[in-house]
Structure formats: structure tokens, C-alpha cells
Amino acid sequence: MSPLLLLLLAGCLAGALNAVGGGGTFVALPALVSVGLSPVTANASSTIALVPGAVAGAWVYRRDHIPVGPAPTWALTCVSVVGGGIGAGALLLLPASSFEAAVPWLLAFATVLLAFGRHVSRALSDALGRPLGMSSTAVLIGQLVLAMYGGYFGGAVGIMMMALWSIGLGLDTAAANPMRITQLAAVYLSATALFVVASDALSSAHFLAALLIGAVAGGAGGAHLARRLPPWLLRSVILISAVTMTVLYFVRG
């Protein structure tokens, strides 16, 4: 399979996964590394490429947004934009070796959260007998930390958002999914603005374009598909992908 076709297909899958429930980075990042990009460049390129897919998914869900607890939506979005930019700046300023060493562990952390996050959320809620009831300030601080992580790496950041909102506010994951996609787009937009200017992602513009085109199609299609497929099947596909990529990265390291 040619590299461009591989990246086109990877972009479709990554965009669809992000629209459905998260995990697109688990597909996009390894695909870019497999065609010869360094991990840092691949991470910047995958973030840039996944922006249009996230925006496309947010557009499909534009009438389905619900508030995230007491935090105003405009404030949540501003925090996501700022945090994404801070995380992207950290990726560019820190030595490349730091990111390469951290990638397997970041993947492993995101995979564990993906596998057990819902169980932890349910156990905490059951133990308390209620959601934590986070204040507006707590929601915004948590969102800032997650947005910084998203700008730096991005793996499963949307899943982490859902876990935070579920544990702290008792939000239903299906009802909160449109807001997750919108906040993911906000994180990616600010990170992308920095990566386009300061990274070498555009040096492999043909690879970036193939992944981006696929991600747009996958983002729009995945948002529609999410309303039809059973949640257990979608979670299974994402988890299998996450576990596989994590193992491969540890073996490679």
C-alpha cells in the first residue's frame, strides 16, 4: 500500500474515531511515524490534520450541545484554546528526545483510562452516592489541564474530558459527546496555529494533506455513524486500537 493511501485511510479512521468517542491519535500518530516522520513532527502533523475532522463533527452536532455543569460554554471554549496553545508550545520547546521517551507511557496512560475510566467514574459516584458536583472554577481548571495535555500529545484527551464531566458533574456521556467534540476542536485549533508557524509539519505537506482529507471525511461520517452503532462496539474498536499501538510503541522503544 502506498504511503498516501495508507494516510488517507488512517485519516478516515482517526476522524471517525474522534467523532464517535475519541482515540483518533492512536491511529494518526503511528501512521505518520510509519511513513518516516519523527514522533514530534508526526504529533504536530496529526493535530493539524485532525482539526477539520473535529470541526466537521462539531458542525454535525451543532444543535445538540448541553452546558458542562455551571461553567459557561464560552469560558470552557476559551480555556480549551489557551490550554491547547500552552501544550503545543511545550511540545515544541522541550527536547524531541523527551517526547519520544514519553510517547509509550502517554499511550499506556491513555489506554488504561480508556479501559477503566468508566468503571472508576461509576465506583466514585456510587461511593459518594452522587456526582462530585464540581464548581465552575473546578471545571475550568480541570479543562485547562486536559487542554494542555491535548496540545502536547492529544491521545484520549476527549475521553478524559468525558471522564471528568461524568465523575464531577454526572453528565451522561452520550449527551455530552457534542460538547466533547467542540472542545476537542478548540484545543486542536490553537495547537494547530502554533504548529503551522513553528513546527516542520508543512515540510511533508503531501502526507499532511492525505491525512487531513481522510480526517474530514471520517469526522463528518463518524458523527452520523455514532448515532447508529451500539456504544459497546465503538468502545471495543477504540480500545483494541489503543492497546495494539501501545504494545507496538513499547516494543519499538
FENBEL-V30311 format. One record per residue. N is the residue number from 1. RES is the residue in one letter. SS is DSSP state (~ for helix, > for strand, _ for the rest). PSI is psi as a letter, one per 40 degrees, with the letter a starting at -180 (NA if undefined). BURIAL is + if it has 9 or more other C-alpha atoms within 8 Angstrom, else -. Layout:
BEGIN
N_RES_SS_PSI_BURIAL ; N_RES_SS_PSI_BURIAL
END
This chain:
BEGIN
1_M___h_- ; 2_S___i_- ; 3_P_~_d_- ; 4_L_~_d_+ ; 5_L_~_d_+ ; 6_L_~_d_+ ; 7_L_~_d_+ ; 8_L_~_d_+ ; 9_L_~_d_+ ; 10_A_~_d_+ ; 11_G_~_d_+ ; 12_C_~_d_+ ; 13_L_~_d_+ ; 14_A_~_d_+ ; 15_G_~_d_+ ; 16_A_~_d_+ ; 17_L_~_d_+ ; 18_N_~_d_+ ; 19_A_~_d_+ ; 20_V_~_d_+ ; 21_G___e_+ ; 22_G___i_+ ; 23_G___e_+ ; 24_G___d_+ ; 25_T_~_d_+ ; 26_F_~_d_+ ; 27_V_~_d_+ ; 28_A_~_d_+ ; 29_L_~_d_+ ; 30_P_~_d_+ ; 31_A_~_d_+ ; 32_L_~_d_+ ; 33_V_~_d_+ ; 34_S_~_d_- ; 35_V___e_- ; 36_G___e_- ; 37_L___i_+ ; 38_S___i_- ; 39_P_~_d_+ ; 40_V_~_d_+ ; 41_T_~_d_+ ; 42_A_~_d_+ ; 43_N_~_d_+ ; 44_A_~_d_+ ; 45_S_~_d_+ ; 46_S_~_d_+ ; 47_T_~_d_+ ; 48_I_~_d_+ ; 49_A_~_d_+ ; 50_L_~_e_+ ; 51_V_~_d_+ ; 52_P_~_d_+ ; 53_G_~_d_+ ; 54_A_~_d_+ ; 55_V_~_d_+ ; 56_A_~_d_+ ; 57_G_~_d_+ ; 58_A_~_d_+ ; 59_W_~_d_- ; 60_V_~_d_+ ; 61_Y___e_+ ; 62_R___d_- ; 63_R___e_- ; 64_D___e_- ; 65_H___i_+ ; 66_I___i_- ; 67_P___i_+ ; 68_V_>_g_+ ; 69_G___a_+ ; 70_P___e_- ; 71_A_>_h_+ ; 72_P___i_+ ; 73_T_~_d_- ; 74_W_~_d_- ; 75_A_~_d_+ ; 76_L_~_d_+ ; 77_T_~_d_+ ; 78_C_~_d_+ ; 79_V_~_d_+ ; 80_S_~_d_+ ; 81_V_~_d_+ ; 82_V_~_d_+ ; 83_G_~_d_+ ; 84_G_~_d_+ ; 85_G_~_d_+ ; 86_I_~_d_+ ; 87_G_~_d_+ ; 88_A_~_d_+ ; 89_G_~_d_+ ; 90_A_~_d_+ ; 91_L_~_d_+ ; 92_L_~_d_+ ; 93_L_~_d_- ; 94_L___i_- ; 95_P___i_- ; 96_A_~_d_- ; 97_S_~_d_- ; 98_S_~_d_- ; 99_F_~_d_+ ; 100_E_~_d_+ ; 101_A_~_d_+ ; 102_A_~_d_- ; 103_V_~_d_+ ; 104_P_~_d_+ ; 105_W_~_d_- ; 106_L_~_d_+ ; 107_L_~_d_+ ; 108_A_~_d_+ ; 109_F_~_d_- ; 110_A_~_d_+ ; 111_T_~_d_+ ; 112_V_~_d_+ ; 113_L_~_d_+ ; 114_L_~_d_+ ; 115_A_~_d_- ; 116_F_~_e_- ; 117_G_~_d_+ ; 118_R_~_d_+ ; 119_H_~_d_- ; 120_V_~_d_- ; 121_S_~_d_+ ; 122_R_~_d_+ ; 123_A_~_d_- ; 124_L_~_d_+ ; 125_S_~_d_+ ; 126_D_~_d_- ; 127_A_~_d_- ; 128_L_~_d_- ; 129_G___e_- ; 130_R___i_- ; 131_P___i_+ ; 132_L___d_+ ; 133_G___f_- ; 134_M___i_+ ; 135_S___i_+ ; 136_S_~_d_+ ; 137_T_~_d_- ; 138_A_~_d_- ; 139_V_~_d_+ ; 140_L_~_d_+ ; 141_I_~_d_- ; 142_G_~_d_+ ; 143_Q_~_d_+ ; 144_L_~_d_+ ; 145_V_~_d_+ ; 146_L_~_d_+ ; 147_A_~_d_+ ; 148_M_~_d_+ ; 149_Y_~_d_+ ; 150_G_~_d_+ ; 151_G_~_d_+ ; 152_Y_~_d_+ ; 153_F___d_+ ; 154_G___e_+ ; 155_G___h_+ ; 156_A___f_+ ; 157_V_~_d_+ ; 158_G_~_d_+ ; 159_I_~_d_+ ; 160_M_~_d_+ ; 161_M_~_d_+ ; 162_M_~_d_+ ; 163_A_~_d_+ ; 164_L_~_d_+ ; 165_W_~_d_+ ; 166_S_~_d_+ ; 167_I_~_d_+ ; 168_G_~_d_+ ; 169_L_~_e_+ ; 170_G___f_+ ; 171_L___h_+ ; 172_D___h_- ; 173_T_~_d_- ; 174_A_~_d_- ; 175_A_~_d_+ ; 176_A_~_e_+ ; 177_N_~_d_+ ; 178_P_~_d_+ ; 179_M_~_d_+ ; 180_R_~_d_+ ; 181_I_~_d_+ ; 182_T_~_d_+ ; 183_Q_~_d_+ ; 184_L_~_d_+ ; 185_A_~_d_+ ; 186_A_~_d_+ ; 187_V_~_d_+ ; 188_Y_~_d_+ ; 189_L_~_d_+ ; 190_S_~_d_+ ; 191_A_~_d_+ ; 192_T_~_d_+ ; 193_A_~_d_- ; 194_L_~_d_+ ; 195_F_~_d_+ ; 196_V_~_d_+ ; 197_V_~_d_- ; 198_A_~_e_- ; 199_S___i_+ ; 200_D___f_+ ; 201_A_~_d_+ ; 202_L_~_e_+ ; 203_S_~_e_- ; 204_S_~_f_- ; 205_A_~_d_- ; 206_H_~_d_- ; 207_F_~_d_+ ; 208_L_~_d_+ ; 209_A_~_d_+ ; 210_A_~_d_+ ; 211_L_~_d_+ ; 212_L_~_d_+ ; 213_I_~_d_+ ; 214_G_~_d_+ ; 215_A_~_d_+ ; 216_V_~_d_+ ; 217_A_~_d_+ ; 218_G_~_d_+ ; 219_G_~_d_+ ; 220_A_~_d_+ ; 221_G_~_d_+ ; 222_G_~_d_+ ; 223_A_~_d_+ ; 224_H_~_d_+ ; 225_L_~_d_+ ; 226_A___d_+ ; 227_R___e_- ; 228_R___d_- ; 229_L___i_- ; 230_P___h_- ; 231_P_~_d_- ; 232_W_~_d_- ; 233_L_~_d_- ; 234_L_~_d_+ ; 235_R_~_d_+ ; 236_S_~_d_- ; 237_V_~_d_- ; 238_I_~_d_+ ; 239_L_~_d_+ ; 240_I_~_d_- ; 241_S_~_d_+ ; 242_A_~_d_+ ; 243_V_~_d_+ ; 244_T_~_d_- ; 245_M_~_d_+ ; 246_T_~_d_+ ; 247_V_~_d_- ; 248_L_~_d_- ; 249_Y_~_d_+ ; 250_F_~_d_- ; 251_V_~_d_- ; 252_R_~_d_- ; 253_G___NA_-
END
